[in-house]
Amino acid sequence: MARGSAVISESIRSIGVEIPAVRPWIERDVDEYTACPIDDMLEVLLYRCRDTTSHKEVDKSKLLKDCLKAVLPIANGTSRAGHDIAPGGIKAALEAYTTAAPEDNRYGPFAVAANTGLSCLSEISIPGIVPAKSEGDPTDILFKRNDPKELHQKHQGHTSARKPDVVAVSRRAALAAGVSENKKDAMEVTKKPNKRGGNTYDGKHATFIVDAQQPPNERFSWKDVRCAVEFKALKKNFDKVPHKYRVVDYEEPSKPFLSVEYLRSLDPPDKEEELQPGVKQDEAPAQRVLSSQPNAPIASSGGEVRRSSRIVARKEEEARRAVSSTNSATGKGRKRASDNQLNGEPSNKRSKTETKGSTEKEPKPTQKPPAIVQCGLYAAEMFASHLGLQHVFNLVVIDDILYVWYFDRQRAIQCSGFNFVQDLPRFLVLLLAMQRFTDKQWGLNEMFESTETATEFPSDDCGVVDLLFNMDPATRATHFGLRGRATNVLSVTSEALLNREPIPDRHITGDEYVAKIFWAEESRESEPSIIQKAHALAAQEERVRGHIPEPVWWEKFTDTSTATIRKELGVGLVSEKADRGAGPRDNVQVGNPPNAKAASHTESVPGSRVLWIIVFRKLRPITELPEKEFLRAWWEIVLCHYELWKEGIHHRDISESNLMYYRNAQGVAVGVLNDYDLSSTTEGRQGDERTGTIPFMSVELLRRPALDGHKTHEYYHDAESLIWVLAWVTLHYEHGTRRPRQHRPLEGLLSLQAVECSDKKTSFMVHGRNEVKPPPSQQGNWEVARGCLKVLATHYVEADGSPVVLAMEEAFEKWLFNLVKKSLG
């Protein structure tokens, strides 16, 4: 991705962002997927399940072919199945699936077919693949209908409630959720004859298969879910279930990939949509135009199991048609997807998503998300339920076409769909890989799974660092989203860090720690490196000393790179040689190398991310401070930021969440400029990510030229962000407490996308600043903020759309120093 055109860091981490407001970012991230042939993904998944004890080279393509042949007897009901489970039950369940109506009557047969397949697969051994788990292993997976049961999760004061149709969970989680009270009825449906002419039913194993048709007695937690399945019923008539299956080449369906635009066209909202409160009819969000960023074609690798070279080209053509169709209908030129605000959920449909437990009433959404957006929302919940979760597998089923979705913090990967009824062997191979997955292959990071005891991390300077994470949702700052840094901040205790040698030049008092866990862009200079440079400057510069965070330990988990699977699949790569001279990285993407998915040393993965943990001395949000202390702490941060910028340390992500404070030994509040994971230094490596948090970003950086990468991030852009933070806190907080929603006039900026946010902020600078009323205690601070906004408005009006670059000293003096210093006395 071209430098400067990457995804902006949106407002997901800002205090007070409600989950429904984040849905536009989920939709965008889902729609901007990377395309991948399903057989390529199956090869990689099977390779990860290979038996490493043999030390033999494994050919991925041959492994897939061998597995397709090995599962064929199960597909045809001719294999020997243990536990008194009939392989023929898979066909019976598929027949029930294809004759079921309405949609929710398909959930049970799908789960029964999958669980019968898993039970039969546990009995077979395939050379090169690890054996199935031992009988009764509590980590073994099974599928179970979930709808209409809700899954709840807390997100910083709000509780989300979602209803995935079917979920894959561990046997342990299924037992904890309870066996359905309708087991007897289910037994009658699935009974089978035995050799004596009667019917048999194995309670130990078949109970899980039969019970899969009913929702659980007790709701699952998102921590239990390994895979969520979302269905969409479009047709009533299916091709008959084949009498006999055989191994065939991959057959591309009529719709190999799904887009938001396509699914939304199949389920249009009512003519009279219910708008969000306060939104006029002519201000209703425009329907989103599908992004059509090019992806390189994927070359065919030949062999019996054919690769479709048309897959990515078809996706591009669909995107072009969708854009052309929408532009024709609206009479407007093409817009990037990130420019348009999205529709919500329709009032005429049963929404699968609610927000519960909030102390404030949420705006009612206006349109039910399409199936792939629901899939993305489920993935976001799964990410939020685990610290350090590396990836998520979810499934979308449109009638008889199954789509595998892989989510990680870089970008979603959508696999080409296949007909799981007509091509049962491929479905069984997918189940085989899932069955043989370890927790790590499901994406779980064992270093972050312990909540009751401390986890020991190896450390060069301490030997071992013990960390006990406080997972209390009330104190944990979580991230709800799909891609990006996905920062989680939570309290942590550590005997090793508490007892280590005192750190020289320490300013932050107290022995409380917080752990910051996040996915950093690999091409960017690391946050610890930048902070170390800031501390070196602090030794000579008083304005910096004591105003920067104090990390005490950090670790980079090199084995978590999101580049790994892309190199294995051969997607999202660039030629390093071409990159040095070809200009924007988007133009030099390469597809799969013929007959070899693994990337060579001359190819890299732009935008790849890796997991980091940094332990800091604990700071407090600057928004907690009363009015006079807040303004003084904010000004200390302004001065610190100015000195850092002069010396080549550029923060570039000023937001409410990144301004903190502590009290020194005298009890005085001291402002701290926090969070340097998007910062850069003049000599350090810069990443591909356009940095900033939308509500606080400079108006200029939110406009099209900057979004297209034609604007350099300068000091005056950060200076403007500091002013927006001042205005935000002054209007939204009173005596250190956040005001009710109706008294937060800038709140709407949180749910806007870049260009629209730019327009709203410009209007506020020119007109709105004279119409809003701060709380009485903030009147003095608001006069300072309003004066700064007036200067900003004058700058933009005089510029009249033309680029005007302000020197650092001029911006500091004109926009900040002259207006603020006299207020502080």
Secondary structure, 3 states (H helix, E strand, C coil): CCCCCCCCECHHHCCCCCHHHHHHHHHHHHHCCEEECHHHHHHHHHHHCECCCCCCCCCHHHHHHHHHHHHHHHHCCCCCCCCCCCCHHHHHHHHHHHCCCCHHHHHHHHHHHHHHHHHHHCCCCCCCECCCCCCCCCCCEEEEECCCCCEEEEECCEEEEECCCEEEEEHHHHHHHCCCCCHHHHHHHHCEECCCCCEECCHHHHHHHHHCCCCCCCCCCCCCEEEEEEEECCCCCCCCCCCCCCCCCCCCCCCCCCCHHHHHHHCCCCCCCCCCCCCCHHHCCCCCCCCCCCCCCCCCCCCCCCCCCCHHHHHHHHHHHHHHHHHHHHCCCCCCHHHCCCCCCCCCCCCCEEEECCCCCCCCCCCCCCHHHHHHHHHHHHHHHCCCCCCEEEEEEECCEEEEEEECCCCCEEECCEECCCCHHHHHHHHHHHHHCCCCCCCCCHHHCCCCCCEEEEECCCEEEEEEECCCCCCCECCCCCCCCCCEEEEEECHHHHCCCCCCCCCCCCCCEEEEEEEEECCCCCHHHHHHHHHHHHCCCCCCCCCCCCEEEEEEEHHHCCHHHHHHHCCCEEEHHHHHHCCCHHHHEECCCCCCCCCCCCEECCCCEEEEEEEEECCEEHHHCCHHHHHHHHHHHHHHHHHHHHCCEECCCCCHHHEEEEECCCCCEEEEECCCCCCEECCCCCCCCCCCEHHHCCCHHHCHHHHCCCCCCCHHHHHHHHHHHHHHHHHHEECCEECCHHHCCCHHHHHCCHHHHHHHHHHHHHCHHHCCCCCHHHHHHHHHHHHHHHHHHHHHHHHCCCCCCCCHHHHHHHHHHHHHHHHHC
